[in-house]
């Protein structure tokens, strides 16, 4: 029986690094809030940081793979949403006479 641990491929390591970078960028948003900048400067900086963090998260998820993401979701307890009830409620509201969307 072979008990040597499997090496992760480079793509997986880059994916994990991008996910860590995403978390660090979001923490950086809190730092920007307290910098001596104008409100417009803060808004532009935070907007750029959010776009960068979301891009890192998307690429990181693609890098680590579907199985790893599902394992992480199972470990932290994320479950599928129950959308049937929401869809039914929205359809009832939208079909109600006098309701406008």
N, C-alpha and C positions, 0 to 999 in steps of 0.2 A: 504494500500500500504506500502510495506516494503522499507524504505529508508536507511537502514544500509549499509555501504560500504562492498563490498565483500573482504574477506581476500585472499591475493595471496598465492598460495601453496608454500611450501618450495623450490620446484624445480625452480619455477619462480624467487624467491628471489636469489637463488644461480646463476641462469643464468644472472640476472642483475649485480650481483657482479662480475661475470667473465668478462662481457663486460666492466665494469668500470676498472677492472684490466688490461684488454687488452689495453685500452687507456693509462693507466699509464705506462705500459711497453714500449709502443711506445714513450711516452714522455721521458722515461729513456734512450732511444737510443740517444737522443740529449745530454744528460748529459755525456754519455760515450765518445762521440766524443771529449770532452774537458778534459778528465782525462789524467794524465801523464802516459800513457801506450805505449807500442810498437805498431806498426801498426798491427802486427799479433795478439797481445792480444786484441786490439780493434775489429778487424775483427771477432775473435772467440766469443767475448762477444756479439757483436751486432748480429751475426748469431744465437747464442743461444737465445737471447732475441726475435728475430723475430719469431723463431720457437715456443717459449713459448707463445707469443702474439697471433699467429695464432691458436694455440691449444685452448687458452682461448676463443678466438672469436668463434671458431667452437662449443665448448662445451656450451658457453653462448647462442648462437643462438638456439641450441638444447634445452637448459633449458627454455628459455622464451617462446618458441613455435612459430608455423608458423603464427598464427594470430597476435601476437605482432610484429613480424618482418615485416609482410605486412603493419601493421598500421604505423610503424616507416618509412618504405619506402614511403608510401603515404604522410606522414606528411612532409618529407624533399624533396619530389618531384622526387624520382627515378622512372623511367619508364622502361618498357621492351625495350631492344635494338632492333633495326631493323637489323636483321641479314640477311634478304633476299638479300639486296643490296650487302652486303659484300660477301656472298656466291656466288652470281652471278658474281661479279667482279673476285673473285678467280678462278671460273670455266672458265671464259673467258681467264684469264691470263694463266692458266695451259694448256688449249687446244690450245693456240697460237703456231704455228709451230716455233720451235727453242727455245721455253721456257723450262727451266729446273727447276724442283722443288727442 
